Amino acid sequence: MASLDAPSPAPRSRRTAGAASRHLLKAISWRIVGTLDTFLLSMLLLTFLGPLLGLAPTHGGHARTAGLIAATEVATKIALFWVHEWAWARLHWGARAGPRDQRWRSFAKAFSWRLFASLDTTILALIFTGSLRMAISIGGAEVITKIFLYYLHERAWERVAIGKPNTATATVTERG
């Protein structure tokens, strides 16, 4: 006789929990790389381009302004990166394909993230420098360095097993 009770919800799988941990660790590791890059780029541009744009050092100097941009970015970018990872985890294009498609997926993720994140950097630079030209310079410079850095970050994380499904089983099954 069939039960009339409602089915109980499925427990959260290890794969889902592992994927969430993976997203968090990727967000933290990328934020460390990204924050260092933002600080160094901001510092260089404020020091060398700032005088040409009529920006005088603020109280505490260019290091303070670069530090404020980079420090504020820690909070905004961790949240934005998590949303980006969450969205890409649901987009399966290239995720289970061969190495060539996985490289294209990494490139597409790098490009989409950079567009999203550069807008955030530009807004923060505008807030802390008060100069639209400097903000666009900082955000624009980041496009070049961070697409390259993010691609390397993605490729490195492809080698990390944390939160990934067991690919050994899939490979053996496919070869049959």
C-alpha positions in Angstrom: 0.0 0.0 0.0 1.4 3.4 -1.0 2.1 5.9 1.7 0.2 9.2 1.7 2.9 11.0 3.6 4.7 13.8 1.7 8.2 12.8 0.7 10.9 14.0 3.0 13.3 16.5 1.4 16.6 15.1 0.2 19.5 15.7 2.5 22.1 18.1 1.3 24.6 16.1 -0.7 28.3 16.0 0.0 28.8 17.3 -3.6 26.7 20.4 -2.9 28.4 21.1 0.4 31.8 20.5 -1.2 31.0 22.8 -4.0 30.0 25.6 -1.6 33.3 25.2 0.2 35.2 25.3 -3.1 33.4 28.5 -4.1 34.3 30.1 -0.7 38.0 29.1 -0.9 38.2 30.3 -4.5 36.7 33.6 -3.5 39.2 34.1 -0.7 42.2 33.1 -2.7 41.2 35.3 -5.6 40.5 38.2 -3.3 44.0 38.0 -1.9 45.5 38.1 -5.4 43.0 40.8 -6.6 43.5 43.1 -3.6 47.3 43.0 -4.0 46.9 43.9 -7.7 44.4 46.7 -7.0 46.7 48.2 -4.3 49.8 48.1 -6.5 48.1 49.4 -9.6 46.3 52.2 -7.6 49.5 53.2 -5.9 51.5 53.3 -9.2 48.8 55.2 -11.1 48.2 57.7 -8.3 51.9 58.3 -7.9 52.8 58.7 -11.6 49.5 59.7 -13.4 47.9 61.6 -10.5 50.1 64.7 -10.8 49.3 64.8 -14.6 45.6 64.8 -13.7 46.1 67.5 -11.1 45.6 65.1 -8.1 47.6 66.1 -5.1 48.4 63.4 -2.5 45.7 63.3 0.2 46.4 63.4 3.9 48.3 60.2 4.4 49.5 60.1 0.8 48.8 57.9 -2.2 49.4 54.7 -0.2 46.4 55.6 2.0 44.1 56.2 -1.0 45.3 53.0 -2.7 44.8 51.2 0.6 41.3 52.5 1.0 40.4 51.4 -2.5 41.9 47.9 -2.0 40.5 47.4 1.5 37.0 48.4 0.5 37.2 46.1 -2.4 37.7 43.1 -0.1 34.1 43.3 1.1 32.5 44.2 -2.2 34.5 41.8 -4.3 34.0 38.7 -2.0 30.3 39.2 -2.3 30.4 39.8 -6.1 32.7 36.9 -6.7 30.5 34.5 -4.8 27.5 35.6 -6.9 29.7 35.1 -10.1 30.8 31.6 -9.0 27.2 30.7 -8.1 26.0 31.7 -11.5 28.8 29.9 -13.4 28.3 26.7 -11.3 24.8 26.6 -12.8 26.0 27.2 -16.4 27.3 23.9 -17.5 28.9 25.0 -20.8 32.4 23.4 -21.0 32.3 22.1 -17.5 32.4 18.4 -18.4 34.0 18.7 -21.8 37.5 18.1 -22.8 40.5 20.2 -21.7 40.2 22.6 -24.7 36.6 23.5 -23.8 37.5 23.8 -20.1 40.1 26.4 -21.1 37.5 28.3 -23.1 35.2 28.2 -20.1 38.0 29.5 -17.9 38.6 32.3 -20.4 34.9 33.2 -20.6 34.6 33.2 -16.8 37.7 35.5 -16.6 36.2 37.9 -19.1 32.8 38.0 -17.5 34.2 38.5 -14.1 36.5 41.2 -15.2 33.7 43.2 -16.7 31.6 42.9 -13.5 34.5 43.6 -11.2 36.1 46.5 -13.1 32.9 48.4 -12.7 33.1 47.9 -9.0 36.8 49.0 -8.9 36.0 52.1 -11.0 33.2 53.2 -8.7 35.4 52.7 -5.6 38.3 54.6 -7.2 35.9 57.4 -8.1 34.6 57.6 -4.5 38.1 57.6 -3.0 39.9 59.8 -5.5 37.1 62.1 -6.6 38.5 62.0 -10.2 36.6 60.2 -13.0 39.7 60.1 -15.1 41.7 58.5 -12.3 38.9 56.0 -11.6 38.7 55.0 -15.3 42.5 54.7 -15.4 42.6 52.4 -12.4 39.6 50.3 -13.6 41.0 50.2 -17.1 44.5 49.1 -16.0 43.0 46.3 -13.9 41.3 44.9 -17.0 44.7 44.0 -18.4 46.4 42.6 -15.4 43.4 40.9 -13.8 42.1 38.9 -16.8 45.5 37.3 -17.0 45.7 36.7 -13.2 42.2 35.4 -13.1 42.8 32.9 -16.0 45.9 31.6 -14.1 43.8 31.4 -10.9 41.1 29.4 -12.7 43.7 27.0 -14.2 45.3 26.5 -10.8 41.9 25.7 -9.3 41.2 23.1 -12.0 44.0 21.1 -10.3 42.5 21.4 -6.8 40.1 18.5 -5.9 38.2 20.2 -3.1 34.5 20.2 -3.9 34.9 18.6 -7.4 32.9 15.5 -8.3 34.9 12.3 -8.4 36.1 12.5 -12.0 38.0 9.1 -11.7 34.6 7.3 -11.7 33.3 9.2 -14.6 36.5 8.6 -16.6 36.4 4.8 -16.0 32.7 4.7 -16.9 33.2 6.6 -20.1 36.0 4.4 -21.3 33.8 1.4 -20.3 
